[in-house]
Amino acid sequence: MLQIIGTKKCPVTKKALRYCKERSIAHQFIDLNDRELSEGEWRKVFASLDAESLVDDTSAYYRKEGYAWREFDSEEELRCHPQLLKTPLLKHQDKVVAGLDTEFLERFGERP
């Protein structure tokens, strides 16, 4: 099943959820504010995508905590502070993409 990983407040995550709902694409929503990703889920994410590309340098948390001026390990910081993550992450089995990728949603979205 297709998983959409993000937060309820993220406008792009809302678009992905709405896209799936309008097209009757079966999906599971994982709200990062309610649940942390497991170690296995993080491994799949980092196997598919570069950790540096997943850091949202436009987020309020990034600016507030001063990440622009410090050196840090992106993978470690994302695991500890998922609010740095660019959302949504679209995940189907071992494939993961960041952002609203409608081709990915159509290709891997299962119709009920």
N, C-alpha and C positions, 0 to 999 in steps of 0.2 A: 504494500500500500504506500502511496505517496505521503510523505510527511512534510509539513510546512513548519519550520522552526523560526520563531520570532517572538515579538511582543504585541499585545493588543493595541498599544499606543503607536506603533510604527505604521506610517501611512502606506508604505510599500507592501508590508505584510498584509494590511487590510485589503489592498488591491489583489494580492495573490489569493487570499481567502474568497473574496468576492468573485474572482475569475473562475475558481473551481466550483463555487456554489451555482453560478449562473449556467455553467456548462455541465452540471451534474457529474463532476469528477470527484470520485471518492478520495478523501484525504483525511489525515489526522493532523490536528494542530497542536504543537508543543509550545506553550507559553514559557519563555525563559524566566519570567518573574515567578512562576509557580513551581517549576521543576528544573533542576540542573541536568545537563547532558551527562550521560554515563561515560566512563573511560572508553568503552568500545565505540560509542557514537562520536566522541572527539577523534579517535583514531581514524574512523572513516572520513570525517570531515577533512582532517589534515592530510590524508592520503590522496584526496581528490583536489584539494585547493591549497595554495600557499598561505601559510599563516599570516604573513605580512599583508597580503591582499585582503584579508578578512577584517583587519582593524579599521574601524570607522573613524577616520580622523576629523570628521565633521560633527561628531557627537558632543553633547554637552559634558559628558563624563570625561572624554578625552581631553577637552580643554580645561575643565575644572581641576583634574588631577595632574596637569602639566606634562602629559605624555609627549607633547611636541618638543620639549626641551630635555628629555631624558632618554638614555639608551635602555632598551628593554628587550626581553625575549618574547616575541609576539605570541608564540604558542603557549607559553607559561602564563602570560598575562590574560589571554583569552579564556583559559581554563579557570583562572582565579576570578576574573572580572568579565563575565559574559556581556555586560552592558557595553563593552568595546566592540562587540561583534556587529558586522554589517548584516542587516536582516532584510528579507527573509533568507533562510537557507532552505532550498528545496532538495529533499532527499528521497531517493528510491533505491532500496537495497544498498549497493556500494557506490552508487553515483550521487554526487552532491554538486549543486550549483548555487551560486550566491546571486541574490536579486530576483526580480520578476522575469523569468525566462518562459515565455508562453509556449515555445516549441517543446521545452522539457515537460511542461505541464500536460500538453496534449499527447506527447509521445508516451509518457509513463503513467499518466492519469488513468485509473481504471474506472470504467463506467459501471455504476451499480446495476 
